[in-house]
Amino acid sequence: MQASPAVANGVAYINSTDGNLYALNAHTGAKLWSYRTYSNAESAPVVVNGVVYVGESGALYALNASTGALLWTFIEPNPGPGAIEVFSPAVANGVVYVTSYDGFLSALNASTGSVLWTYNTSDQVDTIPAVANGVVYFGSFGSFYALNASTGALLWNNTAVRNAQISSPAVANGVVYVGGVDPTASEDVLYALNASTGANLWSNPGNVFSSPAVANGVVYLSSGVSVYALNASTGAKLWSYPAGPIYSSPSVANGVVLIQAGQSPFNLYAFSIGADLFLRVQPSKTTIHQGDLLTFAFPVWNLGPDVAEGEVLSNLQVPAGTTFDYIRISGTPGLGSCTHPPYGGTGQIVCHEGDGMASNTTWTVRLTVKVTAPAGTVITANAATISDTPDPNMANNTATVSLKVQ
């Protein structure tokens, strides 16, 4: 097996080097059915709406996912001498988009396999296209293309993104991320392109041996020996981890980056992502009376692997039934500053941490107020924290506490 398996509805679909596509019970491994494709197993199966699509040398097969029965076969449009590889398709809105190594992108009716349109790049193509917002994106040896998904009409192409057939594109927030080769420097580059115009937004040089994955403002990819995380807006490197050799692309799920590396045996690496800010509130005492000074401590931890840049404590008010006395900040990162009402006043408080919060560091804001409310009043303090760095777990970014005046 060389291609990644697909899993859907409790079944694992595996394209094998023995020329068969296998459907296995995902829980037990028991064989459910197999189909002879004569494939070289470089094409990963794709499962959509009860149909398995798998490419092989010169053809794309559509199979019933439950039984393995052949629904239709597509033969690549320009078969020449030898076997021309047909790659894993993208499926969207009832259309299958598939590339072949001799430069064709074909749009097929997902139900019948009939050809809706074909685009010829006259170049080498061997990656999976991406479909987003009615546009098909894919790369070739000499250019990167955006086509109208309905008609196949060329919307734009960027000839600066060369050798883009090594990396399937990822599309997120109006940006296309794809690996290629800088023809002026002869080095691998990850490009960020405007999805509407193809204009180059930024590029980051370095070995690109995988397709990128994008999540929460971060791009993840492999250099062949390391896993990289880049800021999706700027291309700035956030972190890297040596895990090679790596022949697969990263995937992101539930705040974790997964990637397979190594050779016999293979290793599966899992990385926590982002800056996981964790906020609590701690009162200086739990029994309070009118006229008391009461301090609320708001400690913030960074539990994630990334530095939390621009961390802010907000949604903080002088609690009703109290007046402002003073505020101070402490912690292992830079202290920062707060905007607050005058002594004896009420209103909003916002605190900015003065430096990036590294992993496993804390930053604490302590708010002291004077209790003015009479006995029986409930005093409630709450706050929220956020940073410019992606946070995969926002559930622990808020805190609240309530105390009753005695």
HELIX and SHEET records of a PDB file:
HELIX    1   1 ALA A  164  ILE A  166  5                                   3    
HELIX    2   2 MET A  394  ASN A  396  5                                   3    
SHEET    1   A 4 ALA A   6  ALA A   8  0                                        
SHEET    2   A 4 VAL A  11  ASN A  15 -1                                        
SHEET    3   A 4 ASN A  20  ASN A  25 -1                                        
SHEET    4   A 4 LYS A  31  ARG A  36 -1                                        
SHEET    1   B 4 VAL A  46  VAL A  48  0                                        
SHEET    2   B 4 VAL A  51  GLU A  56 -1                                        
SHEET    3   B 4 ALA A  59  ASN A  64 -1                                        
SHEET    4   B 4 LEU A  70  ILE A  75 -1                                        
SHEET    1   C 4 ALA A  90  ALA A  92  0                                        
SHEET    2   C 4 VAL A  95  THR A  99 -1                                        
SHEET    3   C 4 PHE A 104  ASN A 109 -1                                        
SHEET    4   C 4 VAL A 115  ASN A 120 -1                                        
SHEET    1   D 4 ALA A 130  ALA A 132  0                                        
SHEET    2   D 4 VAL A 135  GLY A 139 -1                                        
SHEET    3   D 4 PHE A 144  ASN A 148 -1                                        
SHEET    4   D 4 LEU A 154  ASN A 158 -1                                        
SHEET    1   E 4 ALA A 170  ALA A 172  0                                        
SHEET    2   E 4 VAL A 175  ASP A 182 -1                                        
SHEET    3   E 4 GLU A 187  ASN A 194 -1                                        
SHEET    4   E 4 ASN A 200  PRO A 205 -1                                        
SHEET    1   F 4 ALA A 213  ALA A 215  0                                        
SHEET    2   F 4 VAL A 218  SER A 222 -1                                        
SHEET    3   F 4 SER A 226  ASN A 231 -1                                        
SHEET    4   F 4 LYS A 237  PRO A 242 -1                                        
SHEET    1   G 3 SER A 251  ALA A 253  0                                        
SHEET    2   G 3 VAL A 256  ALA A 261 -1                                        
SHEET    3   G 3 ASN A 267  SER A 272 -1                                        
SHEET    1   H 3 LEU A 277  LEU A 279  0                                        
SHEET    2   H 3 LEU A 293  ASN A 302 -1                                        
SHEET    3   H 3 GLN A 282  PRO A 283 -1                                        
SHEET    1   I 4 LEU A 277  LEU A 279  0                                        
SHEET    2   I 4 LEU A 293  ASN A 302 -1                                        
SHEET    3   I 4 THR A 362  VAL A 371 -1                                        
SHEET    4   I 4 THR A 322  GLY A 331 -1                                        
SHEET    1   J 5 SER A 337  THR A 339  0                                        
SHEET    2   J 5 GLN A 348  HIS A 352 -1                                        
SHEET    3   J 5 VAL A 312  GLN A 317 -1                                        
SHEET    4   J 5 VAL A 378  ILE A 386 -1                                        
SHEET    5   J 5 THR A 398  LYS A 404 -1                                        
END                                                                             
